[in-house]
Amino acid sequence: MDTIRPEEIEAIRREAAGENRPVLMMNCNRYVSDQFPNGELYVRWRTVNQQMLDTVDGKILWTLPVQGQPLINGELEPLDEILAYWYPSHQAFLDMATSDLKDENMEARKELVEYAVIHRVFGDNPPLL
């Protein structure tokens, strides 16, 4: 179950109202068994997710399957994938919450994602290969 942190959403709103720079969201996900990378739930979620990104001119810069975790400090949370989502502005990220596809995206995500954490970083100079 996703937990939205109100203080983080407020920080994003403040950024959108001010400088409104690009933002990079680093998504660290673990999915239900046998869905990553070709399961029906995963494919459906990524399809809807891409449609939502397209409406705000966002992009998935890269997606990496996780191959292991050689160091932990605390609880071990195995991951399947790390996704780098880039948005042209903090407001573009907020606009996804009003997308016609939001409910479909969140429903698919709820069925698919077992564990997730998203890290927000400035997207002015995102790492690319």
Helices and strands as residue ranges (DSSP letters): H 6-17, E 23-31, H 40-55, E 59-65, E 81-87, H 90-95, G 96-98, H 102-112, E 113-122
